[in-house]
Amino acid sequence: MSDDMNLHIVVIGSGGAAMAAALKAAERGARITLIERGTLGGTCVNTGCVPSKILIRAAHVTHLRRESPFDGGISAQAPVVDRARLLQQQQSRVEELRDAKYEGILRDHPAITVLHGEARFIDAHRLMVKLNEGGEQVVHFDRAFIGSGARPAEPPLPGLAETPYLTSTSALALDSIPERLIVIGAGFVALELAQGFARLGSRVTVLARSRLLSQEDPAVGEAVEAAFYREGIEVLNQTQASRVDYTNGEFVLDTNAGTLRADQLLVAAGRTPNTEALNLASIGVETTRGAILVDEHLQTTVPSLYAAGDCTDQPEFVYVAAAGGSRAAVNMTGGDARLDLSAMPGVMFTDPQVATVGLSEAEAFKQGFSVETRVLDLENVPRALVNFDTNGFIKMVAERDSGRFLGVQVVAGEAGELIQAAVMAQRARMTVQAIGDEMFPYLTMVEGLKLCAQTFTKDVTQLSCCAA
């Protein structure tokens, strides 16, 4: 811990990375000035994870009331969706969490001063804050942490900027469900919202430049596409719009798949780091396409400046941001902490969910591993059988000779709930044999990890139901 009790650290932003950095640095004896130009709390609580998961959960309940695997014995009917009231419920929970986890903590923290305004670096130890209430203030600091986040990207699509298109932020704030919705994008955000709106009543078309989830094992995207097809969501692969117009309250898209029309257009094709106003280039902070380059200590190319979260070149998950922020704070206050992303989970909250950790087969092969893989269909997982929902699979990647577990890709109803067990197995450098020998509770989805691991040496179809 730093002996210098007067160490002054400036934190730019107030989201997951910035809050973690501010609180950890304060805990380690530093004095903090936190600068936020907009709403306290950043993307996750305000316009990202929290409201989107509420919408997705409401959509899931809507879907089950309309149809479920038990409709033979339980009557189903189309529910009435009052989006305005759902939005009210969603925003109340957002405000509650923002106050509990961000505003309330900052309000009562003796070592943290909040300035509302936009920061711009003058040099490696001074910045100028253009205050929201007017005027400017120069702030001197020993170290600075940048946690300014990212915003939805606007692709260079002719005509788009002149239309009232939706981003993930504005889509989550819609108080009505569009009759026809086109979604441009094929990543986590695009697909979560596409299915959410479809289940709440929209007729949805997804435009994928190549295919769904092109960064993942191809089987993952295929399984999600099959799920979408079953729900009547149209997926157009290898499809790009060349122009967008908005006339008579309707979006008209020229694409290589013909002319498409919709009431709303959601563009969810990546995110842009919020770094352009910070004057980084002139003080020597290196960026790539606006994303700040950081090393494993979260240090930028300027020694007194650190960064983490979506404004950097790190994976865009709030738990990566928070882990980066707290480790940066340790390093800014004289410690030595590293961010190890070798066992980083990813979860997409569609239905079925997608959850991954470690290497895919292609990535392992590319890194020079000799690999062995197994794919377990959910027909072989007792939990999925009793749910009457066997759509999906578990694919495990192992090193051929040692059997060391290298990664897993899961498409299943509760994939997000089981992935952390795989994270721990990877952290512990377990073999698939060791995973297969562990006791897993019967009739849980996570038991599928054990069963998949066992397929490296056994035929699981020949095991008794809770065989060890």
Buried (B, 14 or more C-beta within 10 A) or exposed (E): EBEEEEBBBBBBBBBBBBBBBBBBBBBBBBBBBBBBBBBBBBBBBBBBBBBBBBBBEBBBEBBBBBEBEEEEEEEEEEBEBEBEEBBEEBBEBBBEBBBEBBBEBBEEBEBBEBBBBBBBBBEBBBBBBBBEEEEEBEBEBBBBBBBBBBBBBBEEBEBBEEBEBBBBBBBBBBEEBBEBBBBBBBBBBBBBBBBBBBBBBBBBBBBBBEBBBEEBBBBBBBBBBBBBEEBEBBBBBEBBBEEBBBEEEEBBBBBEBEEBEBBBBBBBBBBBBBBEEBBBEEBBBBBEEBBBBBEEBBBBBBEBBBBBBBBBBBEBBBBBBBBBBBBBBBBBBBBEBEBEEEBBBBBBBBBBBBBBBBBBBEBBBEEEBEBBBBBBBBEBBBBBBEBEBBBBBBBBBBBEEBBBBBBBBBBBBBBBBBBBBBBEBBEEEBBBBBBBEEEBEEEBBBBBBBBBBBBBEEEBEEEEEEEE
